[in-house]
């Protein structure tokens, strides 16, 4: 199905947002543990046909390939895929890299044994459309595996902090952290996926000396934060945005002894596509 012009324009905007800043640096700084955790939870083995949706730089794709799976890494943003290709080459891993919209995947029905996404598909604006595509391309009896930030956790709080400064969302768009809600997943997938694992875990972040260094890092590297601050600046509220982000970092800091420490909650959901 070809996306409507309005949807194409929205996805072009998303593509630009994720290409801004330096998301690959964020991955290397503190996100690396997430990909291997999802691959382990999904039980990926050699020979499995695996699709990583909204794969970014391949944080889950690469460990899946290292396990011997036949991996296709798809993402909306070519710049992230290129960074992933470089990582794969450095690691001596073979993967297929495909530019793709999570809401309109260019793959045949039931093409993959495992369909997964690590903090990726949750950022597709239309949740039901993305969930329907995950199910469609997964073979009956295959595995759907998701790792998503939770609404109650630190990422959910960050999006609530940025919301008053961001441009209004397009019609029908839903907040990304909803994917980290067990109830929301039940609504999206219904009886089509039987989840046998729903586990909340925490990523500990100790990469920053001071709490507000985290804010500086996000302002420089994270597309959604860059976009929200740019909108705040257009409205003459940049200083207010900066103060809100600093206060957010102070509130969520769990460190002691002069070094920042953050705890970022995520949900791992692993299920079987019913026939």
PETA-V87218 format. One line per field, one symbol per residue. ss: DSSP state (h for helix, s for strand, l for the rest). burial: + if it has 9 or more other ideal C-beta (glycine too) atoms within 8 Angstrom, else -. A space follows every 50 residues. Layout:
ss = ???
burial = ???
This chain:
ss = llllhhhhhhhhhhhhhhhlllhhhhhhhhhhhhhhhhhhhhllllllss ssllllllllhhhhhhlllssssssllhhhhhhhhhhhhhhllllssssl sllslllllllsssssssllhhhlllhhhhhhhhhhhssssssssssssl lllhhhhhhhhhhllllllllllllhhhhhlhhhhhhhhhhhssssssss ssssslllllhhhhhhhhhhhlhhhhhhhhhhhhlllhhhhhhhhhhhhh hhlllsllsllssssssssssssll
burial = --+---++-++--++-+++-+-++-++---++-++++++-++-+---+++ +++++++++++++++-+-+-+++++++--++-+++-++----+-+-++-+ +++++-+--++++++++++++++++++-+++-+++++++--+++++++++ +-+++++++-++--++---------++++++--++--++---+-+-++-+ -++-+--+--+++++-+++++++++++++-+++---++-+++-+++-+++ -++-+---+++++++++++++++--
